[in-house]
Amino acid sequence: MSSPVTLATALTDILNGISTVIDSVAQAIAANASVIGELLVLGALAIAVVTVGRRVFSSVGRFFTGLLGGL
């Protein structure tokens, strides 16, 4: 016969499981840190290009609208 599970044993097992999951996630992040950093930088650059491009094309569009609006 097996002994009954106590609250302390159950909580210890749960905390050990959570600790294992967190450790696995941290190892995966550490192993892929360069890729994650590269994606963050490329994402920031893409957002900057879209923002600047939107302003530039908006200004160019208004220029040609004003230029051709009198036709």
PDB file of N, CA, C, O and CB in Angstrom:
ATOM      1  N   MET A   1       0.826  -1.178   0.000  1.00  0.00           N
ATOM      2  CA  MET A   1       0.000   0.000   0.000  1.00  0.00           C
ATOM      3  C   MET A   1       0.872   1.243   0.000  1.00  0.00           C
ATOM      4  O   MET A   1       1.901   1.307   0.672  1.00  0.00           O
ATOM      5  CB  MET A   1      -0.940  -0.003   1.196  1.00  0.00           C
ATOM      6  N   SER A   2       0.438   2.217  -0.762  1.00  0.00           N
ATOM      7  CA  SER A   2       1.215   3.461  -0.802  1.00  0.00           C
ATOM      8  C   SER A   2       0.686   4.417   0.255  1.00  0.00           C
ATOM      9  O   SER A   2      -0.489   4.396   0.620  1.00  0.00           O
ATOM     10  CB  SER A   2       1.154   4.116  -2.212  1.00  0.00           C
ATOM     11  N   SER A   3       1.580   5.240   0.723  1.00  0.00           N
ATOM     12  CA  SER A   3       1.174   6.204   1.750  1.00  0.00           C
ATOM     13  C   SER A   3       0.427   7.361   1.089  1.00  0.00           C
ATOM     14  O   SER A   3       0.678   7.674  -0.075  1.00  0.00           O
ATOM     15  CB  SER A   3       2.409   6.730   2.544  1.00  0.00           C
ATOM     16  N   PRO A   4      -0.480   7.993   1.817  1.00  0.00           N
ATOM     17  CA  PRO A   4      -1.240   9.105   1.240  1.00  0.00           C
ATOM     18  C   PRO A   4      -0.325  10.304   0.966  1.00  0.00           C
ATOM     19  O   PRO A   4       0.673  10.521   1.653  1.00  0.00           O
ATOM     20  CB  PRO A   4      -2.391   9.516   2.183  1.00  0.00           C
ATOM     21  N   VAL A   5      -0.696  11.063  -0.046  1.00  0.00           N
ATOM     22  CA  VAL A   5       0.072  12.257  -0.428  1.00  0.00           C
ATOM     23  C   VAL A   5      -0.277  13.382   0.529  1.00  0.00           C
ATOM     24  O   VAL A   5      -1.450  13.684   0.752  1.00  0.00           O
ATOM     25  CB  VAL A   5      -0.219  12.676  -1.909  1.00  0.00           C
ATOM     26  N   THR A   6       0.747  13.993   1.087  1.00  0.00           N
ATOM     27  CA  THR A   6       0.503  15.123   1.995  1.00  0.00           C
ATOM     28  C   THR A   6       0.504  16.409   1.199  1.00  0.00           C
ATOM     29  O   THR A   6       0.963  16.460   0.058  1.00  0.00           O
ATOM     30  CB  THR A   6       1.567  15.182   3.124  1.00  0.00           C
ATOM     31  N   LEU A   7      -0.021  17.442   1.827  1.00  0.00           N
ATOM     32  CA  LEU A   7      -0.067  18.755   1.182  1.00  0.00           C
ATOM     33  C   LEU A   7       1.344  19.255   0.892  1.00  0.00           C
ATOM     34  O   LEU A   7       1.590  19.834  -0.166  1.00  0.00           O
ATOM     35  CB  LEU A   7      -0.822  19.769   2.066  1.00  0.00           C
ATOM     36  N   ALA A   8       2.250  19.043   1.801  1.00  0.00           N
ATOM     37  CA  ALA A   8       3.630  19.491   1.611  1.00  0.00           C
ATOM     38  C   ALA A   8       4.265  18.796   0.413  1.00  0.00           C
ATOM     39  O   ALA A   8       4.964  19.438  -0.371  1.00  0.00           O
ATOM     40  CB  ALA A   8       4.461  19.228   2.875  1.00  0.00           C
ATOM     41  N   THR A   9       4.034  17.505   0.260  1.00  0.00           N
ATOM     42  CA  THR A   9       4.590  16.761  -0.866  1.00  0.00           C
ATOM     43  C   THR A   9       3.997  17.254  -2.182  1.00  0.00           C
ATOM     44  O   THR A   9       4.711  17.427  -3.170  1.00  0.00           O
ATOM     45  CB  THR A   9       4.334  15.256  -0.697  1.00  0.00           C
ATOM     46  N   ALA A  10       2.700  17.475  -2.185  1.00  0.00           N
ATOM     47  CA  ALA A  10       2.033  17.949  -3.397  1.00  0.00           C
ATOM     48  C   ALA A  10       2.553  19.328  -3.794  1.00  0.00           C
ATOM     49  O   ALA A  10       2.850  19.561  -4.966  1.00  0.00           O
ATOM     50  CB  ALA A  10       0.509  17.995  -3.191  1.00  0.00           C
ATOM     51  N   LEU A  11       2.666  20.238  -2.835  1.00  0.00           N
ATOM     52  CA  LEU A  11       3.154  21.585  -3.132  1.00  0.00           C
ATOM     53  C   LEU A  11       4.613  21.554  -3.593  1.00  0.00           C
ATOM     54  O   LEU A  11       5.000  22.297  -4.495  1.00  0.00           O
ATOM     55  CB  LEU A  11       3.009  22.488  -1.897  1.00  0.00           C
ATOM     56  N   THR A  12       5.401  20.710  -2.983  1.00  0.00           N
ATOM     57  CA  THR A  12       6.802  20.581  -3.392  1.00  0.00           C
ATOM     58  C   THR A  12       6.900  20.077  -4.825  1.00  0.00           C
ATOM     59  O   THR A  12       7.705  20.582  -5.606  1.00  0.00           O
ATOM     60  CB  THR A  12       7.557  19.633  -2.445  1.00  0.00           C
ATOM     61  N   ASP A  13       6.095  19.098  -5.170  1.00  0.00           N
ATOM     62  CA  ASP A  13       6.100  18.570  -6.541  1.00  0.00           C
ATOM     63  C   ASP A  13       5.650  19.638  -7.546  1.00  0.00           C
ATOM     64  O   ASP A  13       6.219  19.747  -8.632  1.00  0.00           O
ATOM     65  CB  ASP A  13       5.183  17.331  -6.640  1.00  0.00           C
ATOM     66  N   ILE A  14       4.639  20.417  -7.187  1.00  0.00           N
ATOM     67  CA  ILE A  14       4.159  21.482  -8.065  1.00  0.00           C
ATOM     68  C   ILE A  14       5.243  22.535  -8.259  1.00  0.00           C
ATOM     69  O   ILE A  14       5.498  22.961  -9.385  1.00  0.00           O
ATOM     70  CB  ILE A  14       2.883  22.127  -7.492  1.00  0.00           C
ATOM     71  N   LEU A  15       5.881  22.956  -7.177  1.00  0.00           N
ATOM     72  CA  LEU A  15       6.945  23.958  -7.287  1.00  0.00           C
ATOM     73  C   LEU A  15       8.136  23.427  -8.081  1.00  0.00           C
ATOM     74  O   LEU A  15       8.742  24.165  -8.857  1.00  0.00           O
ATOM     75  CB  LEU A  15       7.402  24.399  -5.895  1.00  0.00           C
ATOM     76  N   ASN A  16       8.471  22.163  -7.893  1.00  0.00           N
ATOM     77  CA  ASN A  16       9.554  21.566  -8.677  1.00  0.00           C
ATOM     78  C   ASN A  16       9.205  21.542 -10.163  1.00  0.00           C
ATOM     79  O   ASN A  16      10.066  21.794 -11.006  1.00  0.00           O
ATOM     80  CB  ASN A  16       9.850  20.143  -8.183  1.00  0.00           C
ATOM     81  N   GLY A  17       7.966  21.245 -10.483  1.00  0.00           N
ATOM     82  CA  GLY A  17       7.527  21.255 -11.884  1.00  0.00           C
ATOM     83  C   GLY A  17       7.596  22.637 -12.491  1.00  0.00           C
ATOM     84  O   GLY A  17       8.064  22.806 -13.617  1.00  0.00           O
ATOM     85  N   ILE A  18       7.123  23.640 -11.736  1.00  0.00           N
ATOM     86  CA  ILE A  18       7.180  25.027 -12.221  1.00  0.00           C
ATOM     87  C   ILE A  18       8.635  25.453 -12.416  1.00  0.00           C
ATOM     88  O   ILE A  18       8.975  26.107 -13.402  1.00  0.00           O
ATOM     89  CB  ILE A  18       6.462  25.989 -11.229  1.00  0.00           C
ATOM     90  N   SER A  19       9.483  25.077 -11.469  1.00  0.00           N
ATOM     91  CA  SER A  19      10.907  25.404 -11.567  1.00  0.00           C
ATOM     92  C   SER A  19      11.547  24.762 -12.796  1.00  0.00           C
ATOM     93  O   SER A  19      12.381  25.381 -13.457  1.00  0.00           O
ATOM     94  CB  SER A  19      11.639  24.953 -10.304  1.00  0.00           C
ATOM     95  N   THR A  20      11.168  23.546 -13.099  1.00  0.00           N
ATOM     96  CA  THR A  20      11.699  22.857 -14.275  1.00  0.00           C
ATOM     97  C   THR A  20      11.265  23.555 -15.564  1.00  0.00           C
ATOM     98  O   THR A  20      12.061  23.720 -16.488  1.00  0.00           O
ATOM     99  CB  THR A  20      11.240  21.393 -14.287  1.00  0.00           C
ATOM    100  N   VAL A  21      10.008  23.958 -15.615  1.00  0.00           N
ATOM    101  CA  VAL A  21       9.497  24.649 -16.805  1.00  0.00           C
ATOM    102  C   VAL A  21      10.221  25.982 -16.985  1.00  0.00           C
ATOM    103  O   VAL A  21      10.649  26.306 -18.093  1.00  0.00           O
ATOM    104  CB  VAL A  21       7.964  24.875 -16.695  1.00  0.00           C
ATOM    105  N   ILE A  22      10.361  26.754 -15.916  1.00  0.00           N
ATOM    106  CA  ILE A  22      11.047  28.046 -16.006  1.00  0.00           C
ATOM    107  C   ILE A  22      12.498  27.855 -16.433  1.00  0.00           C
ATOM    108  O   ILE A  22      13.012  28.631 -17.239  1.00  0.00           O
ATOM    109  CB  ILE A  22      10.983  28.788 -14.657  1.00  0.00           C
ATOM    110  N   ASP A  23      13.158  26.837 -15.905  1.00  0.00           N
ATOM    111  CA  ASP A  23      14.543  26.551 -16.279  1.00  0.00           C
ATOM    112  C   ASP A  23      14.645  26.191 -17.762  1.00  0.00           C
ATOM    113  O   ASP A  23      15.568  26.635 -18.445  1.00  0.00           O
ATOM    114  CB  ASP A  23      15.107  25.408 -15.416  1.00  0.00           C
ATOM    115  N   SER A  24      13.717  25.402 -18.255  1.00  0.00           N
ATOM    116  CA  SER A  24      13.730  25.017 -19.674  1.00  0.00           C
ATOM    117  C   SER A  24      13.519  26.232 -20.566  1.00  0.00           C
ATOM    118  O   SER A  24      14.192  26.373 -21.588  1.00  0.00           O
ATOM    119  CB  SER A  24      12.647  23.960 -19.958  1.00  0.00           C
ATOM    120  N   VAL A  25      12.596  27.108 -20.195  1.00  0.00           N
ATOM    121  CA  VAL A  25      12.344  28.322 -20.972  1.00  0.00           C
ATOM    122  C   VAL A  25      13.580  29.218 -20.962  1.00  0.00           C
ATOM    123  O   VAL A  25      13.957  29.760 -22.001  1.00  0.00           O
ATOM    124  CB  VAL A  25      11.120  29.085 -20.413  1.00  0.00           C
ATOM    125  N   ALA A  26      14.209  29.379 -19.810  1.00  0.00           N
ATOM    126  CA  ALA A  26      15.403  30.213 -19.709  1.00  0.00           C
ATOM    127  C   ALA A  26      16.536  29.650 -20.556  1.00  0.00           C
ATOM    128  O   ALA A  26      17.264  30.415 -21.188  1.00  0.00           O
ATOM    129  CB  ALA A  26      15.848  30.335 -18.253  1.00  0.00           C
ATOM    130  N   GLN A  27      16.701  28.335 -20.584  1.00  0.00           N
ATOM    131  CA  GLN A  27      17.742  27.722 -21.412  1.00  0.00           C
ATOM    132  C   GLN A  27      17.456  27.923 -22.893  1.00  0.00           C
ATOM    133  O   GLN A  27      18.376  28.161 -23.675  1.00  0.00           O
ATOM    134  CB  GLN A  27      17.863  26.229 -21.102  1.00  0.00           C
ATOM    135  N   ALA A  28      16.184  27.829 -23.286  1.00  0.00           N
ATOM    136  CA  ALA A  28      15.830  28.040 -24.690  1.00  0.00           C
ATOM    137  C   ALA A  28      16.086  29.483 -25.101  1.00  0.00           C
ATOM    138  O   ALA A  28      16.575  29.739 -26.201  1.00  0.00           O
ATOM    139  CB  ALA A  28      14.360  27.673 -24.937  1.00  0.00           C
ATOM    140  N   ILE A  29      15.759  30.423 -24.225  1.00  0.00           N
ATOM    141  CA  ILE A  29      16.004  31.836 -24.521  1.00  0.00           C
ATOM    142  C   ILE A  29      17.510  32.099 -24.613  1.00  0.00           C
ATOM    143  O   ILE A  29      17.964  32.807 -25.512  1.00  0.00           O
ATOM    144  CB  ILE A  29      15.360  32.743 -23.438  1.00  0.00           C
ATOM    145  N   ALA A  30      18.274  31.536 -23.694  1.00  0.00           N
ATOM    146  CA  ALA A  30      19.724  31.730 -23.708  1.00  0.00           C
ATOM    147  C   ALA A  30      20.351  31.131 -24.961  1.00  0.00           C
ATOM    148  O   ALA A  30      21.281  31.711 -25.522  1.00  0.00           O
ATOM    149  CB  ALA A  30      20.355  31.110 -22.461  1.00  0.00           C
ATOM    150  N   ALA A  31      19.862  29.994 -25.402  1.00  0.00           N
ATOM    151  CA  ALA A  31      20.408  29.356 -26.590  1.00  0.00           C
ATOM    152  C   ALA A  31      20.099  30.148 -27.855  1.00  0.00           C
ATOM    153  O   ALA A  31      20.855  30.089 -28.825  1.00  0.00           O
ATOM    154  CB  ALA A  31      19.868  27.949 -26.719  1.00  0.00           C
ATOM    155  N   ASN A  32      18.998  30.885 -27.853  1.00  0.00           N
ATOM    156  CA  ASN A  32      18.571  31.636 -29.037  1.00  0.00           C
ATOM    157  C   ASN A  32      18.638  33.143 -28.825  1.00  0.00           C
ATOM    158  O   ASN A  32      17.919  33.890 -29.489  1.00  0.00           O
ATOM    159  CB  ASN A  32      17.160  31.241 -29.420  1.00  0.00           C
ATOM    160  N   ALA A  33      19.482  33.597 -27.919  1.00  0.00           N
ATOM    161  CA  ALA A  33      19.533  35.023 -27.588  1.00  0.00           C
ATOM    162  C   ALA A  33      19.924  35.876 -28.786  1.00  0.00           C
ATOM    163  O   ALA A  33      19.372  36.960 -28.971  1.00  0.00           O
ATOM    164  CB  ALA A  33      20.512  35.260 -26.452  1.00  0.00           C
ATOM    165  N   SER A  34      20.855  35.414 -29.594  1.00  0.00           N
ATOM    166  CA  SER A  34      21.282  36.216 -30.744  1.00  0.00           C
ATOM    167  C   SER A  34      20.153  36.347 -31.763  1.00  0.00           C
ATOM    168  O   SER A  34      19.967  37.413 -32.349  1.00  0.00           O
ATOM    169  CB  SER A  34      22.522  35.591 -31.407  1.00  0.00           C
ATOM    170  N   VAL A  35      19.411  35.283 -31.972  1.00  0.00           N
ATOM    171  CA  VAL A  35      18.289  35.335 -32.918  1.00  0.00           C
ATOM    172  C   VAL A  35      17.198  36.258 -32.382  1.00  0.00           C
ATOM    173  O   VAL A  35      16.624  37.046 -33.134  1.00  0.00           O
ATOM    174  CB  VAL A  35      17.716  33.914 -33.176  1.00  0.00           C
ATOM    175  N   ILE A  36      16.915  36.163 -31.101  1.00  0.00           N
ATOM    176  CA  ILE A  36      15.881  37.012 -30.492  1.00  0.00           C
ATOM    177  C   ILE A  36      16.297  38.480 -30.578  1.00  0.00           C
ATOM    178  O   ILE A  36      15.479  39.341 -30.902  1.00  0.00           O
ATOM    179  CB  ILE A  36      15.631  36.605 -29.009  1.00  0.00           C
ATOM    180  N   GLY A  37      17.564  38.765 -30.288  1.00  0.00           N
ATOM    181  CA  GLY A  37      18.051  40.143 -30.392  1.00  0.00           C
ATOM    182  C   GLY A  37      17.987  40.667 -31.811  1.00  0.00           C
ATOM    183  O   GLY A  37      17.621  41.820 -32.042  1.00  0.00           O
ATOM    184  N   GLU A  38      18.344  39.816 -32.761  1.00  0.00           N
ATOM    185  CA  GLU A  38      18.291  40.217 -34.165  1.00  0.00           C
ATOM    186  C   GLU A  38      16.867  40.517 -34.599  1.00  0.00           C
ATOM    187  O   GLU A  38      16.628  41.487 -35.318  1.00  0.00           O
ATOM    188  CB  GLU A  38      18.887  39.132 -35.053  1.00  0.00           C
ATOM    189  N   LEU A  39      15.924  39.696 -34.170  1.00  0.00           N
ATOM    190  CA  LEU A  39      14.518  39.937 -34.518  1.00  0.00           C
ATOM    191  C   LEU A  39      14.007  41.238 -33.910  1.00  0.00           C
ATOM    192  O   LEU A  39      13.246  41.965 -34.547  1.00  0.00           O
ATOM    193  CB  LEU A  39      13.646  38.769 -34.051  1.00  0.00           C
ATOM    194  N   LEU A  40      14.421  41.532 -32.683  1.00  0.00           N
ATOM    195  CA  LEU A  40      14.008  42.785 -32.056  1.00  0.00           C
ATOM    196  C   LEU A  40      14.544  43.988 -32.819  1.00  0.00           C
ATOM    197  O   LEU A  40      13.817  44.953 -33.055  1.00  0.00           O
ATOM    198  CB  LEU A  40      14.481  42.834 -30.608  1.00  0.00           C
ATOM    199  N   VAL A  41      15.814  43.931 -33.204  1.00  0.00           N
ATOM    200  CA  VAL A  41      16.415  45.040 -33.950  1.00  0.00           C
ATOM    201  C   VAL A  41      15.758  45.189 -35.316  1.00  0.00           C
ATOM    202  O   VAL A  41      15.427  46.302 -35.725  1.00  0.00           O
ATOM    203  CB  VAL A  41      17.930  44.825 -34.113  1.00  0.00           C
ATOM    204  N   LEU A  42      15.565  44.080 -36.025  1.00  0.00           N
ATOM    205  CA  LEU A  42      14.927  44.157 -37.337  1.00  0.00           C
ATOM    206  C   LEU A  42      13.484  44.645 -37.246  1.00  0.00           C
ATOM    207  O   LEU A  42      13.020  45.382 -38.115  1.00  0.00           O
ATOM    208  CB  LEU A  42      14.967  42.799 -38.016  1.00  0.00           C
ATOM    209  N   GLY A  43      12.783  44.238 -36.203  1.00  0.00           N
ATOM    210  CA  GLY A  43      11.414  44.727 -36.009  1.00  0.00           C
ATOM    211  C   GLY A  43      11.374  46.225 -35.767  1.00  0.00           C
ATOM    212  O   GLY A  43      10.521  46.929 -36.306  1.00  0.00           O
ATOM    213  N   ALA A  44      12.311  46.710 -34.945  1.00  0.00           N
ATOM    214  CA  ALA A  44      12.369  48.160 -34.690  1.00  0.00           C
ATOM    215  C   ALA A  44      12.706  48.925 -35.965  1.00  0.00           C
ATOM    216  O   ALA A  44      12.135  49.985 -36.225  1.00  0.00           O
ATOM    217  CB  ALA A  44      13.410  48.478 -33.597  1.00  0.00           C
ATOM    218  N   LEU A  45      13.633  48.391 -36.760  1.00  0.00           N
ATOM    219  CA  LEU A  45      13.967  49.043 -38.030  1.00  0.00           C
ATOM    220  C   LEU A  45      12.778  49.039 -38.991  1.00  0.00           C
ATOM    221  O   LEU A  45      12.535  50.027 -39.684  1.00  0.00           O
ATOM    222  CB  LEU A  45      15.169  48.348 -38.683  1.00  0.00           C
ATOM    223  N   ALA A  46      12.049  47.948 -39.031  1.00  0.00           N
ATOM    224  CA  ALA A  46      10.879  47.876 -39.915  1.00  0.00           C
ATOM    225  C   ALA A  46       9.827  48.897 -39.504  1.00  0.00           C
ATOM    226  O   ALA A  46       9.227  49.548 -40.359  1.00  0.00           O
ATOM    227  CB  ALA A  46      10.274  46.461 -39.899  1.00  0.00           C
ATOM    228  N   ILE A  47       9.601  49.041 -38.211  1.00  0.00           N
ATOM    229  CA  ILE A  47       8.638  50.032 -37.732  1.00  0.00           C
ATOM    230  C   ILE A  47       9.104  51.438 -38.085  1.00  0.00           C
ATOM    231  O   ILE A  47       8.297  52.275 -38.488  1.00  0.00           O
ATOM    232  CB  ILE A  47       8.434  49.903 -36.211  1.00  0.00           C
ATOM    233  N   ALA A  48      10.412  51.706 -37.935  1.00  0.00           N
ATOM    234  CA  ALA A  48      10.946  53.029 -38.276  1.00  0.00           C
ATOM    235  C   ALA A  48      10.795  53.313 -39.769  1.00  0.00           C
ATOM    236  O   ALA A  48      10.428  54.425 -40.149  1.00  0.00           O
ATOM    237  CB  ALA A  48      12.425  53.133 -37.867  1.00  0.00           C
ATOM    238  N   VAL A  49      11.071  52.332 -40.611  1.00  0.00           N
ATOM    239  CA  VAL A  49      10.939  52.521 -42.057  1.00  0.00           C
ATOM    240  C   VAL A  49       9.488  52.777 -42.442  1.00  0.00           C
ATOM    241  O   VAL A  49       9.211  53.644 -43.271  1.00  0.00           O
ATOM    242  CB  VAL A  49      11.474  51.297 -42.809  1.00  0.00           C
ATOM    243  N   VAL A  50       8.576  52.044 -41.858  1.00  0.00           N
ATOM    244  CA  VAL A  50       7.150  52.245 -42.166  1.00  0.00           C
ATOM    245  C   VAL A  50       6.705  53.636 -41.726  1.00  0.00           C
ATOM    246  O   VAL A  50       5.977  54.314 -42.452  1.00  0.00           O
ATOM    247  CB  VAL A  50       6.278  51.161 -41.475  1.00  0.00           C
ATOM    248  N   THR A  51       7.139  54.064 -40.541  1.00  0.00           N
ATOM    249  CA  THR A  51       6.742  55.382 -40.045  1.00  0.00           C
ATOM    250  C   THR A  51       7.278  56.491 -40.932  1.00  0.00           C
ATOM    251  O   THR A  51       6.534  57.387 -41.332  1.00  0.00           O
ATOM    252  CB  THR A  51       7.228  55.581 -38.615  1.00  0.00           C
ATOM    253  N   VAL A  52       8.566  56.434 -41.240  1.00  0.00           N
ATOM    254  CA  VAL A  52       9.169  57.467 -42.094  1.00  0.00           C
ATOM    255  C   VAL A  52       8.590  57.402 -43.500  1.00  0.00           C
ATOM    256  O   VAL A  52       8.298  58.437 -44.100  1.00  0.00           O
ATOM    257  CB  VAL A  52      10.705  57.307 -42.145  1.00  0.00           C
ATOM    258  N   GLY A  53       8.423  56.198 -44.026  1.00  0.00           N
ATOM    259  CA  GLY A  53       7.864  56.041 -45.367  1.00  0.00           C
ATOM    260  C   GLY A  53       6.453  56.588 -45.481  1.00  0.00           C
ATOM    261  O   GLY A  53       6.094  57.193 -46.491  1.00  0.00           O
ATOM    262  N   ARG A  54       5.662  56.377 -44.454  1.00  0.00           N
ATOM    263  CA  ARG A  54       4.295  56.893 -44.467  1.00  0.00           C
ATOM    264  C   ARG A  54       4.297  58.417 -44.527  1.00  0.00           C
ATOM    265  O   ARG A  54       3.508  59.017 -45.257  1.00  0.00           O
ATOM    266  CB  ARG A  54       3.524  56.409 -43.227  1.00  0.00           C
ATOM    267  N   ARG A  55       5.190  59.040 -43.755  1.00  0.00           N
ATOM    268  CA  ARG A  55       5.279  60.507 -43.768  1.00  0.00           C
ATOM    269  C   ARG A  55       5.751  61.017 -45.116  1.00  0.00           C
ATOM    270  O   ARG A  55       5.204  61.984 -45.647  1.00  0.00           O
ATOM    271  CB  ARG A  55       6.224  60.998 -42.669  1.00  0.00           C
ATOM    272  N   VAL A  56       6.770  60.366 -45.674  1.00  0.00           N
ATOM    273  CA  VAL A  56       7.325  60.806 -46.958  1.00  0.00           C
ATOM    274  C   VAL A  56       6.288  60.656 -48.065  1.00  0.00           C
ATOM    275  O   VAL A  56       6.053  61.601 -48.818  1.00  0.00           O
ATOM    276  CB  VAL A  56       8.596  60.004 -47.306  1.00  0.00           C
ATOM    277  N   PHE A  57       5.671  59.494 -48.175  1.00  0.00           N
ATOM    278  CA  PHE A  57       4.702  59.285 -49.250  1.00  0.00           C
ATOM    279  C   PHE A  57       3.463  60.156 -49.073  1.00  0.00           C
ATOM    280  O   PHE A  57       2.832  60.537 -50.058  1.00  0.00           O
ATOM    281  CB  PHE A  57       4.297  57.820 -49.314  1.00  0.00           C
ATOM    282  N   SER A  58       3.113  60.469 -47.850  1.00  0.00           N
ATOM    283  CA  SER A  58       1.995  61.369 -47.621  1.00  0.00           C
ATOM    284  C   SER A  58       2.334  62.768 -48.127  1.00  0.00           C
ATOM    285  O   SER A  58       1.506  63.423 -48.760  1.00  0.00           O
ATOM    286  CB  SER A  58       1.629  61.408 -46.128  1.00  0.00           C
ATOM    287  N   SER A  59       3.551  63.222 -47.846  1.00  0.00           N
ATOM    288  CA  SER A  59       3.984  64.544 -48.308  1.00  0.00           C
ATOM    289  C   SER A  59       4.082  64.586 -49.828  1.00  0.00           C
ATOM    290  O   SER A  59       3.658  65.560 -50.450  1.00  0.00           O
ATOM    291  CB  SER A  59       5.335  64.916 -47.684  1.00  0.00           C
ATOM    292  N   VAL A  60       4.631  63.551 -50.422  1.00  0.00           N
ATOM    293  CA  VAL A  60       4.745  63.493 -51.883  1.00  0.00           C
ATOM    294  C   VAL A  60       3.358  63.459 -52.510  1.00  0.00           C
ATOM    295  O   VAL A  60       3.113  64.123 -53.517  1.00  0.00           O
ATOM    296  CB  VAL A  60       5.568  62.255 -52.326  1.00  0.00           C
ATOM    297  N   GLY A  61       2.463  62.700 -51.927  1.00  0.00           N
ATOM    298  CA  GLY A  61       1.098  62.648 -52.452  1.00  0.00           C
ATOM    299  C   GLY A  61       0.396  63.988 -52.400  1.00  0.00           C
ATOM    300  O   GLY A  61      -0.288  64.380 -53.345  1.00  0.00           O
ATOM    301  N   ARG A  62       0.572  64.702 -51.272  1.00  0.00           N
ATOM    302  CA  ARG A  62      -0.038  66.031 -51.179  1.00  0.00           C
ATOM    303  C   ARG A  62       0.589  66.997 -52.169  1.00  0.00           C
ATOM    304  O   ARG A  62      -0.104  67.853 -52.719  1.00  0.00           O
ATOM    305  CB  ARG A  62       0.095  66.583 -49.763  1.00  0.00           C
ATOM    306  N   PHE A  63       1.912  66.870 -52.409  1.00  0.00           N
ATOM    307  CA  PHE A  63       2.583  67.736 -53.381  1.00  0.00           C
ATOM    308  C   PHE A  63       1.974  67.557 -54.770  1.00  0.00           C
ATOM    309  O   PHE A  63       1.624  68.530 -55.438  1.00  0.00           O
ATOM    310  CB  PHE A  63       4.094  67.437 -53.419  1.00  0.00           C
ATOM    311  N   PHE A  64       1.854  66.283 -55.197  1.00  0.00           N
ATOM    312  CA  PHE A  64       1.308  66.045 -56.523  1.00  0.00           C
ATOM    313  C   PHE A  64      -0.180  66.362 -56.610  1.00  0.00           C
ATOM    314  O   PHE A  64      -0.664  66.746 -57.674  1.00  0.00           O
ATOM    315  CB  PHE A  64       1.545  64.614 -56.922  1.00  0.00           C
ATOM    316  N   THR A  65      -0.896  66.212 -55.536  1.00  0.00           N
ATOM    317  CA  THR A  65      -2.306  66.603 -55.530  1.00  0.00           C
ATOM    318  C   THR A  65      -2.434  68.103 -55.715  1.00  0.00           C
ATOM    319  O   THR A  65      -3.274  68.573 -56.483  1.00  0.00           O
ATOM    320  CB  THR A  65      -2.989  66.167 -54.223  1.00  0.00           C
ATOM    321  N   GLY A  66      -1.588  68.864 -54.999  1.00  0.00           N
ATOM    322  CA  GLY A  66      -1.600  70.321 -55.176  1.00  0.00           C
ATOM    323  C   GLY A  66      -1.119  70.724 -56.539  1.00  0.00           C
ATOM    324  O   GLY A  66      -1.638  71.677 -57.120  1.00  0.00           O
ATOM    325  N   LEU A  67      -0.132  70.021 -57.071  1.00  0.00           N
ATOM    326  CA  LEU A  67       0.422  70.334 -58.380  1.00  0.00           C
ATOM    327  C   LEU A  67      -0.578  70.037 -59.478  1.00  0.00           C
ATOM    328  O   LEU A  67      -0.722  70.824 -60.414  1.00  0.00           O
ATOM    329  CB  LEU A  67       1.703  69.555 -58.617  1.00  0.00           C
ATOM    330  N   LEU A  68      -1.271  68.911 -59.378  1.00  0.00           N
ATOM    331  CA  LEU A  68      -2.197  68.505 -60.413  1.00  0.00           C
ATOM    332  C   LEU A  68      -3.630  68.888 -60.126  1.00  0.00           C
ATOM    333  O   LEU A  68      -4.520  68.623 -60.935  1.00  0.00           O
ATOM    334  CB  LEU A  68      -2.110  67.048 -60.610  1.00  0.00           C
ATOM    335  N   GLY A  69      -3.861  69.505 -58.990  1.00  0.00           N
ATOM    336  CA  GLY A  69      -5.229  69.838 -58.598  1.00  0.00           C
ATOM    337  C   GLY A  69      -5.838  70.923 -59.453  1.00  0.00           C
ATOM    338  O   GLY A  69      -7.061  71.002 -59.575  1.00  0.00           O
ATOM    339  N   GLY A  70      -5.014  71.756 -60.046  1.00  0.00           N
ATOM    340  CA  GLY A  70      -5.548  72.848 -60.871  1.00  0.00           C
ATOM    341  C   GLY A  70      -5.905  72.436 -62.278  1.00  0.00           C
ATOM    342  O   GLY A  70      -6.419  73.247 -63.048  1.00  0.00           O
ATOM    343  N   LEU A  71      -5.643  71.188 -62.631  1.00  0.00           N
ATOM    344  CA  LEU A  71      -5.950  70.748 -64.014  1.00  0.00           C
ATOM    345  C   LEU A  71      -7.407  70.484 -64.222  1.00  0.00           C
ATOM    346  O   LEU A  71      -7.816  70.111 -65.321  1.00  0.00           O
ATOM    347  CB  LEU A  71      -5.177  69.503 -64.362  1.00  0.00           C
TER     348      LEU A  71
END
